[in-house]
Structures are given as C-alpha cells and as structure tokens.
Amino acid sequence: MERVTTPNALLRGAPADHYILRVVGDALAPEFKDGDFLVLLRESRGEAGDLVLARIGDVVTIHRLEADGSCEGIVVGLMRRYDKS
C-alpha cells in the first residue's frame, strides 16, 4: 500500500468520503494512463454521464454511466506524475 496525499481542491466533501485507486495497464487509454491516481468519492449511486467505479461480477472497472445506476464510487479527480518522454 502506498500513501498518497490528495489536494483538498480535488475533493467533494470530507476527506474520509474519498479513496484513491491507481490505474494499472492501458485499458482506460487515452483518458487515463498506467500509473495515474484516480480520486473517487464513495457513492453507491451515480448519474448519467458520471465516470464511476463499477463492479460487474468479479471485475472492477471504470465506466461512464449511460443512465442513473449503482456504482462503488464516482471519479472526482485525477493525479498524474509528469513524464517528459
């Protein structure tokens, strides 16, 4: 586990209502890159157009909701390490 400090400007509400996930791989490219940190707000419901953490069976993925629906969190921020290459 890695400790990551999140700027308050990326949060919506109390810090304890958020968590961070690291993107692994390039399945979410080009929007997100391997190693990016996503800031998620703990929510069980999202609205159409929200980018959410969704569980489909045993698979957890980031998905844009087409209609209001259930989720495990809503993406509210992105942190990326700058790489000049």
N, C-alpha and C positions, 0 to 999 in steps of 0.2 A: 504494500500500500504506500502510496506517495502522498505527502501533504502538499496541497495547493492552496495558496491564498487567493481569494477572489475579490476583486474590487467591488465595493458596495454599489457602484453605478450599474453593475450587471445584474443586480438582484431586484426582485419584485417582492418586497416584504421582508420578513425576518430571515436572517442568515440560516437558521435551523430548518427553514422550509425548503432549502435547496440542497442539491448534491451535484457532484462533478463526475462525468464519465470521459474517459479517454477514447478517442476514435482509433481503432486498430484496423489496418488494411485500407484499401481504396474503394470499397463498395459504395461509399457515400460521395465519391468524387463526382463532379468538381466542387461541389458546395463545401465539403469538409475533406480535410487531408489526414493521412495517417499521423497520429501524434497530437492532433487537435484536442482541446479540452472543451467539452460542452457543458454549459451551466444549465441545470434543469430545476424547474420549480415542481415540488411534489404536488401532483394533482391527479385525481382519478378520472376526470372528465376533460376533454378538450373540445374546442370549437372548430368548425370547418376552416381549413387554412392553417391551423396550428401545426407546427412541427413537433411531434411527440415521440416519446419512447413507448413503443407498443410491444406487447408480448403476444406472439402467435404460436401457441403450443409451447415448445421448449425454446423457441427462438425469440431473442430480443433484438429489436431493430428500431432505427429512427425512420419515421414515416410521416408524410404530410396528410392530415385528415381531409377527406373529401366531404365529410358530413360530421356533425357533432357525434362524439363517441367516447368510449373508455380508453384510458391510457394509464401509464405509470408515472408520467412526468411530461412537462412541456419545456421545450428548449427555449431559454430566455437569453442565452449569451454564448459567446464563443471566445476562447482564448487560444492563440496560436503563437508558437515560437517562430521568430523571424529567421529565415534561412535564405541567405543571399544567392544561393546557387540556383 
